[in-house]
Amino acid sequence: MLRFIDNTQIAIIGLDEILANLYIEGRQVSIDTAEEIVKRLEVKNYIPPSARKEYRYLLMQEYREYVEVQTKNSVKI
């Protein structure tokens, strides 16, 4: 579930898998990675062109949080 600034929530198909794959690939948190997430999501999700910038921003935040959790979990081992 992706939550926008206005509290609108959108179900996104395949987001968890994409985040995991990018992490395994060693991708850093960046606007380029966020754009790659958008491209991969577009295979199974409609992303309106007018909202693409906002999606990139939110997806970059999601990926940042994902990387932080994975990093903390790997330190505990």
Phi and psi restraints in degrees (range 20) as a CNS / XPLOR table:
assign (resid 1 and name C) (resid 2 and name N)
       (resid 2 and name CA) (resid 2 and name C) 1.0 -110.7 20.0 2
assign (resid 2 and name N) (resid 2 and name CA)
       (resid 2 and name C) (resid 3 and name N) 1.0 127.5 20.0 2
assign (resid 2 and name C) (resid 3 and name N)
       (resid 3 and name CA) (resid 3 and name C) 1.0 -109.1 20.0 2
assign (resid 3 and name N) (resid 3 and name CA)
       (resid 3 and name C) (resid 4 and name N) 1.0 125.4 20.0 2
assign (resid 3 and name C) (resid 4 and name N)
       (resid 4 and name CA) (resid 4 and name C) 1.0 -88.3 20.0 2
assign (resid 4 and name N) (resid 4 and name CA)
       (resid 4 and name C) (resid 5 and name N) 1.0 169.0 20.0 2
assign (resid 4 and name C) (resid 5 and name N)
       (resid 5 and name CA) (resid 5 and name C) 1.0 -56.5 20.0 2
assign (resid 5 and name N) (resid 5 and name CA)
       (resid 5 and name C) (resid 6 and name N) 1.0 -34.9 20.0 2
assign (resid 5 and name C) (resid 6 and name N)
       (resid 6 and name CA) (resid 6 and name C) 1.0 -84.6 20.0 2
assign (resid 6 and name N) (resid 6 and name CA)
       (resid 6 and name C) (resid 7 and name N) 1.0 14.0 20.0 2
assign (resid 6 and name C) (resid 7 and name N)
       (resid 7 and name CA) (resid 7 and name C) 1.0 72.1 20.0 2
assign (resid 7 and name N) (resid 7 and name CA)
       (resid 7 and name C) (resid 8 and name N) 1.0 8.5 20.0 2
assign (resid 7 and name C) (resid 8 and name N)
       (resid 8 and name CA) (resid 8 and name C) 1.0 -66.8 20.0 2
assign (resid 8 and name N) (resid 8 and name CA)
       (resid 8 and name C) (resid 9 and name N) 1.0 135.0 20.0 2
assign (resid 8 and name C) (resid 9 and name N)
       (resid 9 and name CA) (resid 9 and name C) 1.0 -113.6 20.0 2
assign (resid 9 and name N) (resid 9 and name CA)
       (resid 9 and name C) (resid 10 and name N) 1.0 137.5 20.0 2
assign (resid 9 and name C) (resid 10 and name N)
       (resid 10 and name CA) (resid 10 and name C) 1.0 -126.5 20.0 2
assign (resid 10 and name N) (resid 10 and name CA)
       (resid 10 and name C) (resid 11 and name N) 1.0 128.8 20.0 2
assign (resid 10 and name C) (resid 11 and name N)
       (resid 11 and name CA) (resid 11 and name C) 1.0 -77.3 20.0 2
assign (resid 11 and name N) (resid 11 and name CA)
       (resid 11 and name C) (resid 12 and name N) 1.0 131.1 20.0 2
assign (resid 11 and name C) (resid 12 and name N)
       (resid 12 and name CA) (resid 12 and name C) 1.0 -118.7 20.0 2
assign (resid 12 and name N) (resid 12 and name CA)
       (resid 12 and name C) (resid 13 and name N) 1.0 124.2 20.0 2
assign (resid 12 and name C) (resid 13 and name N)
       (resid 13 and name CA) (resid 13 and name C) 1.0 -82.5 20.0 2
assign (resid 13 and name N) (resid 13 and name CA)
       (resid 13 and name C) (resid 14 and name N) 1.0 124.6 20.0 2
assign (resid 13 and name C) (resid 14 and name N)
       (resid 14 and name CA) (resid 14 and name C) 1.0 86.5 20.0 2
assign (resid 14 and name N) (resid 14 and name CA)
       (resid 14 and name C) (resid 15 and name N) 1.0 7.2 20.0 2
assign (resid 14 and name C) (resid 15 and name N)
       (resid 15 and name CA) (resid 15 and name C) 1.0 -63.0 20.0 2
assign (resid 15 and name N) (resid 15 and name CA)
       (resid 15 and name C) (resid 16 and name N) 1.0 -46.0 20.0 2
assign (resid 15 and name C) (resid 16 and name N)
       (resid 16 and name CA) (resid 16 and name C) 1.0 -60.2 20.0 2
assign (resid 16 and name N) (resid 16 and name CA)
       (resid 16 and name C) (resid 17 and name N) 1.0 -42.9 20.0 2
assign (resid 16 and name C) (resid 17 and name N)
       (resid 17 and name CA) (resid 17 and name C) 1.0 -64.0 20.0 2
assign (resid 17 and name N) (resid 17 and name CA)
       (resid 17 and name C) (resid 18 and name N) 1.0 -42.1 20.0 2
assign (resid 17 and name C) (resid 18 and name N)
       (resid 18 and name CA) (resid 18 and name C) 1.0 -64.3 20.0 2
assign (resid 18 and name N) (resid 18 and name CA)
       (resid 18 and name C) (resid 19 and name N) 1.0 -44.4 20.0 2
assign (resid 18 and name C) (resid 19 and name N)
       (resid 19 and name CA) (resid 19 and name C) 1.0 -60.9 20.0 2
assign (resid 19 and name N) (resid 19 and name CA)
       (resid 19 and name C) (resid 20 and name N) 1.0 -43.8 20.0 2
assign (resid 19 and name C) (resid 20 and name N)
       (resid 20 and name CA) (resid 20 and name C) 1.0 -62.5 20.0 2
assign (resid 20 and name N) (resid 20 and name CA)
       (resid 20 and name C) (resid 21 and name N) 1.0 -43.6 20.0 2
assign (resid 20 and name C) (resid 21 and name N)
       (resid 21 and name CA) (resid 21 and name C) 1.0 -63.6 20.0 2
assign (resid 21 and name N) (resid 21 and name CA)
       (resid 21 and name C) (resid 22 and name N) 1.0 -42.5 20.0 2
assign (resid 21 and name C) (resid 22 and name N)
       (resid 22 and name CA) (resid 22 and name C) 1.0 -64.4 20.0 2
assign (resid 22 and name N) (resid 22 and name CA)
       (resid 22 and name C) (resid 23 and name N) 1.0 -38.0 20.0 2
assign (resid 22 and name C) (resid 23 and name N)
       (resid 23 and name CA) (resid 23 and name C) 1.0 -64.9 20.0 2
assign (resid 23 and name N) (resid 23 and name CA)
       (resid 23 and name C) (resid 24 and name N) 1.0 -44.3 20.0 2
assign (resid 23 and name C) (resid 24 and name N)
       (resid 24 and name CA) (resid 24 and name C) 1.0 -61.6 20.0 2
assign (resid 24 and name N) (resid 24 and name CA)
       (resid 24 and name C) (resid 25 and name N) 1.0 -36.8 20.0 2
assign (resid 24 and name C) (resid 25 and name N)
       (resid 25 and name CA) (resid 25 and name C) 1.0 -71.8 20.0 2
assign (resid 25 and name N) (resid 25 and name CA)
       (resid 25 and name C) (resid 26 and name N) 1.0 -9.5 20.0 2
assign (resid 25 and name C) (resid 26 and name N)
       (resid 26 and name CA) (resid 26 and name C) 1.0 80.7 20.0 2
assign (resid 26 and name N) (resid 26 and name CA)
       (resid 26 and name C) (resid 27 and name N) 1.0 21.2 20.0 2
assign (resid 26 and name C) (resid 27 and name N)
       (resid 27 and name CA) (resid 27 and name C) 1.0 -69.9 20.0 2
assign (resid 27 and name N) (resid 27 and name CA)
       (resid 27 and name C) (resid 28 and name N) 1.0 136.6 20.0 2
assign (resid 27 and name C) (resid 28 and name N)
       (resid 28 and name CA) (resid 28 and name C) 1.0 -83.5 20.0 2
assign (resid 28 and name N) (resid 28 and name CA)
       (resid 28 and name C) (resid 29 and name N) 1.0 158.6 20.0 2
assign (resid 28 and name C) (resid 29 and name N)
       (resid 29 and name CA) (resid 29 and name C) 1.0 -72.2 20.0 2
assign (resid 29 and name N) (resid 29 and name CA)
       (resid 29 and name C) (resid 30 and name N) 1.0 117.0 20.0 2
assign (resid 29 and name C) (resid 30 and name N)
       (resid 30 and name CA) (resid 30 and name C) 1.0 -162.5 20.0 2
assign (resid 30 and name N) (resid 30 and name CA)
       (resid 30 and name C) (resid 31 and name N) 1.0 169.5 20.0 2
assign (resid 30 and name C) (resid 31 and name N)
       (resid 31 and name CA) (resid 31 and name C) 1.0 -65.6 20.0 2
assign (resid 31 and name N) (resid 31 and name CA)
       (resid 31 and name C) (resid 32 and name N) 1.0 -32.6 20.0 2
assign (resid 31 and name C) (resid 32 and name N)
       (resid 32 and name CA) (resid 32 and name C) 1.0 -65.1 20.0 2
assign (resid 32 and name N) (resid 32 and name CA)
       (resid 32 and name C) (resid 33 and name N) 1.0 -40.6 20.0 2
assign (resid 32 and name C) (resid 33 and name N)
       (resid 33 and name CA) (resid 33 and name C) 1.0 -67.1 20.0 2
assign (resid 33 and name N) (resid 33 and name CA)
       (resid 33 and name C) (resid 34 and name N) 1.0 -40.3 20.0 2
assign (resid 33 and name C) (resid 34 and name N)
       (resid 34 and name CA) (resid 34 and name C) 1.0 -60.9 20.0 2
assign (resid 34 and name N) (resid 34 and name CA)
       (resid 34 and name C) (resid 35 and name N) 1.0 -40.4 20.0 2
assign (resid 34 and name C) (resid 35 and name N)
       (resid 35 and name CA) (resid 35 and name C) 1.0 -65.3 20.0 2
assign (resid 35 and name N) (resid 35 and name CA)
       (resid 35 and name C) (resid 36 and name N) 1.0 -37.9 20.0 2
assign (resid 35 and name C) (resid 36 and name N)
       (resid 36 and name CA) (resid 36 and name C) 1.0 -64.6 20.0 2
assign (resid 36 and name N) (resid 36 and name CA)
       (resid 36 and name C) (resid 37 and name N) 1.0 -39.1 20.0 2
assign (resid 36 and name C) (resid 37 and name N)
       (resid 37 and name CA) (resid 37 and name C) 1.0 -60.7 20.0 2
assign (resid 37 and name N) (resid 37 and name CA)
       (resid 37 and name C) (resid 38 and name N) 1.0 -45.4 20.0 2
assign (resid 37 and name C) (resid 38 and name N)
       (resid 38 and name CA) (resid 38 and name C) 1.0 -59.1 20.0 2
assign (resid 38 and name N) (resid 38 and name CA)
       (resid 38 and name C) (resid 39 and name N) 1.0 -46.4 20.0 2
assign (resid 38 and name C) (resid 39 and name N)
       (resid 39 and name CA) (resid 39 and name C) 1.0 -59.8 20.0 2
assign (resid 39 and name N) (resid 39 and name CA)
       (resid 39 and name C) (resid 40 and name N) 1.0 -43.6 20.0 2
assign (resid 39 and name C) (resid 40 and name N)
       (resid 40 and name CA) (resid 40 and name C) 1.0 -69.6 20.0 2
assign (resid 40 and name N) (resid 40 and name CA)
       (resid 40 and name C) (resid 41 and name N) 1.0 -36.4 20.0 2
assign (resid 40 and name C) (resid 41 and name N)
       (resid 41 and name CA) (resid 41 and name C) 1.0 -67.7 20.0 2
assign (resid 41 and name N) (resid 41 and name CA)
       (resid 41 and name C) (resid 42 and name N) 1.0 -32.3 20.0 2
assign (resid 41 and name C) (resid 42 and name N)
       (resid 42 and name CA) (resid 42 and name C) 1.0 -62.7 20.0 2
assign (resid 42 and name N) (resid 42 and name CA)
       (resid 42 and name C) (resid 43 and name N) 1.0 -17.3 20.0 2
assign (resid 42 and name C) (resid 43 and name N)
       (resid 43 and name CA) (resid 43 and name C) 1.0 -62.5 20.0 2
assign (resid 43 and name N) (resid 43 and name CA)
       (resid 43 and name C) (resid 44 and name N) 1.0 -37.6 20.0 2
assign (resid 43 and name C) (resid 44 and name N)
       (resid 44 and name CA) (resid 44 and name C) 1.0 -120.5 20.0 2
assign (resid 44 and name N) (resid 44 and name CA)
       (resid 44 and name C) (resid 45 and name N) 1.0 -1.5 20.0 2
assign (resid 44 and name C) (resid 45 and name N)
       (resid 45 and name CA) (resid 45 and name C) 1.0 -133.5 20.0 2
assign (resid 45 and name N) (resid 45 and name CA)
       (resid 45 and name C) (resid 46 and name N) 1.0 143.8 20.0 2
assign (resid 45 and name C) (resid 46 and name N)
       (resid 46 and name CA) (resid 46 and name C) 1.0 -86.6 20.0 2
assign (resid 46 and name N) (resid 46 and name CA)
       (resid 46 and name C) (resid 47 and name N) 1.0 124.8 20.0 2
assign (resid 46 and name C) (resid 47 and name N)
       (resid 47 and name CA) (resid 47 and name C) 1.0 -119.3 20.0 2
assign (resid 47 and name N) (resid 47 and name CA)
       (resid 47 and name C) (resid 48 and name N) 1.0 110.7 20.0 2
assign (resid 47 and name C) (resid 48 and name N)
       (resid 48 and name CA) (resid 48 and name C) 1.0 -60.5 20.0 2
assign (resid 48 and name N) (resid 48 and name CA)
       (resid 48 and name C) (resid 49 and name N) 1.0 134.6 20.0 2
assign (resid 48 and name C) (resid 49 and name N)
       (resid 49 and name CA) (resid 49 and name C) 1.0 -53.9 20.0 2
assign (resid 49 and name N) (resid 49 and name CA)
       (resid 49 and name C) (resid 50 and name N) 1.0 -35.4 20.0 2
assign (resid 49 and name C) (resid 50 and name N)
       (resid 50 and name CA) (resid 50 and name C) 1.0 -69.9 20.0 2
assign (resid 50 and name N) (resid 50 and name CA)
       (resid 50 and name C) (resid 51 and name N) 1.0 -17.1 20.0 2
assign (resid 50 and name C) (resid 51 and name N)
       (resid 51 and name CA) (resid 51 and name C) 1.0 -109.2 20.0 2
assign (resid 51 and name N) (resid 51 and name CA)
       (resid 51 and name C) (resid 52 and name N) 1.0 4.0 20.0 2
assign (resid 51 and name C) (resid 52 and name N)
       (resid 52 and name CA) (resid 52 and name C) 1.0 -57.3 20.0 2
assign (resid 52 and name N) (resid 52 and name CA)
       (resid 52 and name C) (resid 53 and name N) 1.0 -42.7 20.0 2
assign (resid 52 and name C) (resid 53 and name N)
       (resid 53 and name CA) (resid 53 and name C) 1.0 -62.9 20.0 2
assign (resid 53 and name N) (resid 53 and name CA)
       (resid 53 and name C) (resid 54 and name N) 1.0 -43.9 20.0 2
assign (resid 53 and name C) (resid 54 and name N)
       (resid 54 and name CA) (resid 54 and name C) 1.0 -66.0 20.0 2
assign (resid 54 and name N) (resid 54 and name CA)
       (resid 54 and name C) (resid 55 and name N) 1.0 -40.4 20.0 2
assign (resid 54 and name C) (resid 55 and name N)
       (resid 55 and name CA) (resid 55 and name C) 1.0 -59.4 20.0 2
assign (resid 55 and name N) (resid 55 and name CA)
       (resid 55 and name C) (resid 56 and name N) 1.0 -45.9 20.0 2
assign (resid 55 and name C) (resid 56 and name N)
       (resid 56 and name CA) (resid 56 and name C) 1.0 -57.5 20.0 2
assign (resid 56 and name N) (resid 56 and name CA)
       (resid 56 and name C) (resid 57 and name N) 1.0 -46.1 20.0 2
assign (resid 56 and name C) (resid 57 and name N)
       (resid 57 and name CA) (resid 57 and name C) 1.0 -60.6 20.0 2
assign (resid 57 and name N) (resid 57 and name CA)
       (resid 57 and name C) (resid 58 and name N) 1.0 -49.4 20.0 2
assign (resid 57 and name C) (resid 58 and name N)
       (resid 58 and name CA) (resid 58 and name C) 1.0 -65.9 20.0 2
assign (resid 58 and name N) (resid 58 and name CA)
       (resid 58 and name C) (resid 59 and name N) 1.0 -38.5 20.0 2
assign (resid 58 and name C) (resid 59 and name N)
       (resid 59 and name CA) (resid 59 and name C) 1.0 -70.7 20.0 2
assign (resid 59 and name N) (resid 59 and name CA)
       (resid 59 and name C) (resid 60 and name N) 1.0 -31.2 20.0 2
assign (resid 59 and name C) (resid 60 and name N)
       (resid 60 and name CA) (resid 60 and name C) 1.0 -66.2 20.0 2
assign (resid 60 and name N) (resid 60 and name CA)
       (resid 60 and name C) (resid 61 and name N) 1.0 -40.3 20.0 2
assign (resid 60 and name C) (resid 61 and name N)
       (resid 61 and name CA) (resid 61 and name C) 1.0 -63.5 20.0 2
assign (resid 61 and name N) (resid 61 and name CA)
       (resid 61 and name C) (resid 62 and name N) 1.0 -44.1 20.0 2
assign (resid 61 and name C) (resid 62 and name N)
       (resid 62 and name CA) (resid 62 and name C) 1.0 -59.8 20.0 2
assign (resid 62 and name N) (resid 62 and name CA)
       (resid 62 and name C) (resid 63 and name N) 1.0 -43.9 20.0 2
assign (resid 62 and name C) (resid 63 and name N)
       (resid 63 and name CA) (resid 63 and name C) 1.0 -67.5 20.0 2
assign (resid 63 and name N) (resid 63 and name CA)
       (resid 63 and name C) (resid 64 and name N) 1.0 -38.9 20.0 2
assign (resid 63 and name C) (resid 64 and name N)
       (resid 64 and name CA) (resid 64 and name C) 1.0 -59.0 20.0 2
assign (resid 64 and name N) (resid 64 and name CA)
       (resid 64 and name C) (resid 65 and name N) 1.0 -46.8 20.0 2
assign (resid 64 and name C) (resid 65 and name N)
       (resid 65 and name CA) (resid 65 and name C) 1.0 -63.1 20.0 2
assign (resid 65 and name N) (resid 65 and name CA)
       (resid 65 and name C) (resid 66 and name N) 1.0 -41.2 20.0 2
assign (resid 65 and name C) (resid 66 and name N)
       (resid 66 and name CA) (resid 66 and name C) 1.0 -60.7 20.0 2
assign (resid 66 and name N) (resid 66 and name CA)
       (resid 66 and name C) (resid 67 and name N) 1.0 -47.2 20.0 2
assign (resid 66 and name C) (resid 67 and name N)
       (resid 67 and name CA) (resid 67 and name C) 1.0 -62.4 20.0 2
assign (resid 67 and name N) (resid 67 and name CA)
       (resid 67 and name C) (resid 68 and name N) 1.0 -41.6 20.0 2
assign (resid 67 and name C) (resid 68 and name N)
       (resid 68 and name CA) (resid 68 and name C) 1.0 -61.6 20.0 2
assign (resid 68 and name N) (resid 68 and name CA)
       (resid 68 and name C) (resid 69 and name N) 1.0 -43.7 20.0 2
assign (resid 68 and name C) (resid 69 and name N)
       (resid 69 and name CA) (resid 69 and name C) 1.0 -64.7 20.0 2
assign (resid 69 and name N) (resid 69 and name CA)
       (resid 69 and name C) (resid 70 and name N) 1.0 -45.3 20.0 2
assign (resid 69 and name C) (resid 70 and name N)
       (resid 70 and name CA) (resid 70 and name C) 1.0 -63.1 20.0 2
assign (resid 70 and name N) (resid 70 and name CA)
       (resid 70 and name C) (resid 71 and name N) 1.0 -39.5 20.0 2
assign (resid 70 and name C) (resid 71 and name N)
       (resid 71 and name CA) (resid 71 and name C) 1.0 -65.5 20.0 2
assign (resid 71 and name N) (resid 71 and name CA)
       (resid 71 and name C) (resid 72 and name N) 1.0 -44.3 20.0 2
assign (resid 71 and name C) (resid 72 and name N)
       (resid 72 and name CA) (resid 72 and name C) 1.0 -63.6 20.0 2
assign (resid 72 and name N) (resid 72 and name CA)
       (resid 72 and name C) (resid 73 and name N) 1.0 -41.3 20.0 2
assign (resid 72 and name C) (resid 73 and name N)
       (resid 73 and name CA) (resid 73 and name C) 1.0 -65.9 20.0 2
assign (resid 73 and name N) (resid 73 and name CA)
       (resid 73 and name C) (resid 74 and name N) 1.0 -36.2 20.0 2
assign (resid 73 and name C) (resid 74 and name N)
       (resid 74 and name CA) (resid 74 and name C) 1.0 -74.4 20.0 2
assign (resid 74 and name N) (resid 74 and name CA)
       (resid 74 and name C) (resid 75 and name N) 1.0 -24.6 20.0 2
assign (resid 74 and name C) (resid 75 and name N)
       (resid 75 and name CA) (resid 75 and name C) 1.0 -74.2 20.0 2
assign (resid 75 and name N) (resid 75 and name CA)
       (resid 75 and name C) (resid 76 and name N) 1.0 -31.8 20.0 2
assign (resid 75 and name C) (resid 76 and name N)
       (resid 76 and name CA) (resid 76 and name C) 1.0 -69.5 20.0 2
assign (resid 76 and name N) (resid 76 and name CA)
       (resid 76 and name C) (resid 77 and name N) 1.0 -23.1 20.0 2
